[in-house]
């Protein structure tokens, strides 16, 4: 088998032993000399076009972890990692020049924790839940469920087995994770709502006959939409959305809308608006409450 084909089958990177199972040492030398493959470090090879994060893990004889592993699994994340996160054994000595440009995580992984060049799907979600902010890890957990790479039961079981200092964080993510969330924008918005007392939202709930809003509180009859310019910036989309939002309101729902910039960069504003709306909706009929609030602010 051609060395390039063998490397492709192995995910773009491999050590000598793995390559030799599919080809020969002589072919490896020829492919290396002709530039069809490259050597990242002694005994570890890669395709020239292999992902840089994957090559960083290969170079360190480690595996991708955290958001780098999530991206490797094809999941969506809140922020693209600017530096590859690579896991290596705790006692591994890595010189400063080799770890330059890499976020190194020292951890001893079991065989079942690794799939190819990255941590396994369940392990990846647990690591992210342990080390990343709640909204970032929730977006990753939602994406993993949406992709069908993990199940809710697997996440809950894994979270229960986490060490004491990480267990509460992992359980919070596992319990809140929902594969119905359509994207990280929506997941991050939902993460904000989870800290608002009296607000209980679900993603993508069908409201007959209008459609599926991003988030819905059935008790408060509140619709919360995550509006990005990418999907709402054209005149036809604006007209359609106006009609859609009007339909929700005519059926007794209150619609609150937030932009990507609000959710990603102004979470305090989002939380403040939501707390105010929960307070208003909890008092009784909305119009008298809104009028009272308007009078209070105008005073």
QUIMO-V839384 format. One record per helix or strand of 3 or more residues. SS is the DSSP state (alpha for helix, beta for strand). FROM is the first residue (numbers start at 1). TO is the last residue. If there is no record, write none. Layout:
ss=SS from=FROM to=TO
ss=SS from=FROM to=TO
//
This chain:
ss=alpha from=3 to=9
ss=beta from=13 to=15
ss=alpha from=16 to=20
ss=alpha from=25 to=33
ss=beta from=38 to=41
ss=beta from=44 to=46
ss=alpha from=52 to=59
ss=alpha from=66 to=72
ss=beta from=84 to=88
ss=alpha from=96 to=99
ss=beta from=102 to=106
ss=alpha from=111 to=113
ss=alpha from=121 to=131
ss=alpha from=134 to=147
ss=alpha from=152 to=160
ss=alpha from=164 to=176
ss=alpha from=184 to=193
ss=beta from=215 to=217
ss=beta from=222 to=227
ss=alpha from=229 to=232
ss=alpha from=235 to=250
ss=beta from=254 to=259
ss=alpha from=260 to=265
ss=alpha from=267 to=283
ss=alpha from=286 to=298
//
